[in-house]
Amino acid sequence: MKIVGRGFTYDELDVGFCFRTHRRTIQEADLAAFVNVTWLTEELFAVAAPDGRRLVPGALVYSFAEGLLLPTMQDTGLAFLNATIDIKGPTVVGDTIHVECEVAERRLASKGERGLVRFRNQVKNQRDEVVLEYNPLRLLKKK
């Protein structure tokens, strides 16, 4: 029986399996808090663009994506091992993002009670535009 609130185990993730997360709207307060806690005090994020929009750091978009993905690895994720991250387009305050994921590869770890899974993650905004892509390799529990 599946435990409510528990993430995917290695055994439940076949190559090609796809899913998407809930959505999250990025607020002005999110930008201010993130810039202050990380010291990403680049002027680009401190003032509005000529069109009045406030740009959001790619690091914030990535961080929110990982937060949106947390339920998929709750109690089953053991380690985040690596990833490449590509910023594909701007994200601004007021954008609503979600993550679309596909299992790209999987293999047993050297210890057989866990496995390695690589994902292809696309962060999309409310216009279905890809704003960030990354491919995390995670160590997950087996059933």
Secondary structure, 3 states (H helix, E strand, C coil): CCCCCCCCCHHHCCCCCEEECCCEECCHHHHHHHHHHHCCCCHHHHCCCCCCCCECCHHHHHHHHHHHHHHHCCCCEEEEEECCEEECCCCECCCEEEEEEEEEEEEECCCCCEEEEEEEEEEECCCCCEEEEECCEEEEECC
